[in-house]
Amino acid sequence: MHPDFLVIGAGVAGLRAAIELAAAGTVLVVAKDTLRESNSEYAQGGIAVALSDDDEVELHEQDTLYAGDGLCDPEAVRTLVEEGPEAIQELIEWGVQFDREGVRLAFTREGAHSRNRVLHAHGDSTGREIARTLQRKAASLDGVTFQSYAATVDLLMEDGRVTGALVFDEQVGALIPVRARGVLLATGGLGRVFKETTNPDVATGDGVAMACRAGAEISNIEFVQFHPTALHVDGAPRFLLSEALRGEGAVLKNAAGERFMPRYHEMGDLAPRDVVSRAIVSEMRRTGAPHMFLDLTARPAEFTRNRFPRVYETCLRYGIDLATQPAPVHPAAHYAMGGVRTDLDGCTSLGGLFAAGEVACTGVHGANRLASNSLLEGVVFGARAGRAMRSAAAHAVKADTSPERTFPHVPEAELRQLAWDRCGIARDRQGLTEAVTQLASYAMETNPGARLADYDRRNIHCVAALIARCALDREESRGAHYRTDFPHKSEAFQRPSVIRPGQLSSL
């Protein structure tokens, strides 16, 4: 296959880029699972934008910088908030049905926002609505084609430039080379590296791992946001209970029915996510409880069912009536602030390779993402990457090469447990050193008959090693990165971490 442009991932960022690319050549969008299985589909909270009458772009900018805890790229943040309003208007023109109060857009507030600036669609299905609209728009354009159940396993290289990718067709167990003049990584998150996560099964850090093996720079990978309120019921998936619940009045309580967040932060239940996650863990340790409770019962039952239909129905499926009883919650890995290092146009350190969305590190999120900025980042920077890719020059390919494929001889469950125990919400030198050592000790083996699960395990191993190494090197606590042995920020570390080619060559 030889499309002009290859887009790896069918979430918001990938689809928005594909729309930009359609006029410049043929575009192939490949998805690891179905076209609908992505982190975008699970984004409940909303999309933040300064469009309400009492809001300003500068206020959105300030809130984003504050949440990023000193590590945001100011130029990237300014780009996000300034281009956000136009991007939202474009989505509306294409058919996105945001919730309204009468004819006016309905804005809500979430943690660490100083204004009501979060738009929702169908209550708690914002990501799904935006992805649905972008997919329909992309599919209507000549030259855009889609391939589902096509997991990309490695990038193809020629003279240090990315010239395509190897796509794994699991039905026949074959690797198919797809060559293109420009390749976009829009593979989403890495939550499945951890035992507890809100992410879908496809979020195994594939884009970061592939880029790392190809020699691209990886930045701020130690900053992983753990969402404080994932449903914690035996036998149930760690379904996200949106931060919007707390924005609408839900409060956290311990098993004795006591509110505890005011003891941990002046913003109480609307404190930044990293603060809330650590507070929940501290309260669990203090009380010996396996989880805390999120209580929205002070609001009318009809409000809860109408405002959060997807959350309500999911909780009910697992025996929790959110309108009448608190839901048991526990933190879970949710979002990666770091990833493949890019400029403001999605260009990576490798020619021919671009990245956008959660897999990319633009510097927008710094050390801690502001709630509901991720969908906006996918739309804004997906469009910018698409525009930049249009000028990617075609190169004659002589001989494609990709890294030798070896696989760690260790069960996936063991890798995910190690990441959760040693690289989770609270970290220290001993645990991180153990993680680095253990991950490096696993025997690597070739496997000619590798299946998708083997490739997933390979990527989880790579990304876990990146996180452990960078978290060990950052001897401070900042944003979502918390070291119990270095509990304060340090000016010496007020800079992005960057892993460059050769620094982790074994991965």
VENLINWO-V444629 format. One record per helix or strand. SS is the DSSP state (h for helix, s for strand). FROM is the first residue (numbers start at 1). LEN is the number of residues. If there is no record, write none. Layout:
# VENLINWO-V444629
ss: [SS,SS]
from: [FROM,FROM]
len: [LEN,LEN]
This chain:
# VENLINWO-V444629
ss: [s,h,s,h,s,h,h,s,s,s,s,h,s,s,s,s,s,h,s,h,s,s,s,h,s,s,h,h,h,s,h,h,s,s,s,s,h,s,h,s,s,h,s,h,s,h,s,s,s,s,h,s]
from: [5,12,27,39,47,57,74,100,104,107,118,126,144,150,161,174,182,191,197,206,218,224,240,243,251,259,261,268,273,292,301,309,327,339,347,353,357,360,374,401,406,412,427,429,444,452,478,481,483,486,491,498]
len: [4,13,4,4,2,11,21,2,2,2,2,14,4,9,9,6,4,3,1,9,2,8,1,5,3,1,3,3,15,4,7,9,10,3,1,3,3,2,16,1,3,11,1,13,3,22,1,1,1,1,3,2]
